Amino acid sequence: MPLLIDGLIVLIIGLGVYAEMRRGLFFALFDVLRLAAAIVLGFAAYSAFHRLFHSYAAGLIALGVAALTAVMVVPIVLKLLKADPAWGRTFVGRLGAGLIGIAIGFVTVSAFLPVIGRAGRGREAVPRSTLAQPFIDAASVLYYVADAFNLDFPVLNTRAIRFEYEGHEGEPALVERVNYSRLNGAVCIECGARVHFDGYFNRIGASISPRFTCPNCGRTSDGCQTFAGFHRMYGLCPCDVSQALGPIDCGVWPNDRPVYPRGVCPVCGRSVNLRQRQAASSAP
């Protein structure tokens, strides 16, 4: 299976080089234009329809339609204009087109690897692929871009939908993306200090997770060990969840020391009632 992933990467990049060199530099430059237009229009349509209908399905359909429209319109316009200058088909022009083909192949591979690396056999195969590793290492760049522009990339949304599922195998659902960079300085549930956002890191397969570290007690998490992060990720107060489940720890970046949230939640004002919890746990 890892060899199949390597073969797909070579095939995609090779086809990109062949297609662009065959068509020449003029059309290759317009391919870059329509690719950029497809990305911008696609995600604009996704954001608009997602917010309008509160549905990821509607947003993804709009993304596909808008992106496909942008990809198809440019060639039609060029064909109607009968534009095909000779300089694009010179030896130097075809070499330049080949370089653009490599770049387009890289973009295509970067788009499909995170998808196949999250499910089924791809979860094991992608990390073992020699050629896929550089793409996996660079995948976190998309997360920083999404945070900087506060974009809601659909492919970035996969995470556990309940705190209890953190760190367990399974297919997480598409949920609202969290801008984790903005949780820098959130309050640690163990000691009450403000945590530091370390960045995004590869975890298992093509999976990428944010990591926070408390400079005071050293507690690490994907944001769930902070009051604001837990609220943002799961829509619940960690005090309520801990009241029901007992001491909690992060399933993604475990600390091996589950704790009850300390003090009052700065988001909603709740706190853990340890006496009530102890009485419930000791009841027959």
Secondary structure, 3 states (H helix, E strand, C coil): CHHHHHHHHHHHHHHHHHHHHHHCHHHHHHHHHHHHHHHHHHHHHHHHHHHHHCCHHHHHHHHHHHHHHHHHHHHHHHHHHCCCCHHHHCHHHHHHHHHHHHHHHHHHHHHHHHHHCCCCCHHHHHHHCCCCHHHHHHCHHHHHHHHHHCCCCHHHCECCCCHHHCCCCCCCCECCCCCHHHHCCCEECCCCCECEEEEEEECCCCCEEEEEECCCCCCEECCCCEHHHHHHHHCCCHHHHHHHHCCECCCCCCCCCCECCCCCCCCCCCCCCHHHHHHHHHCC
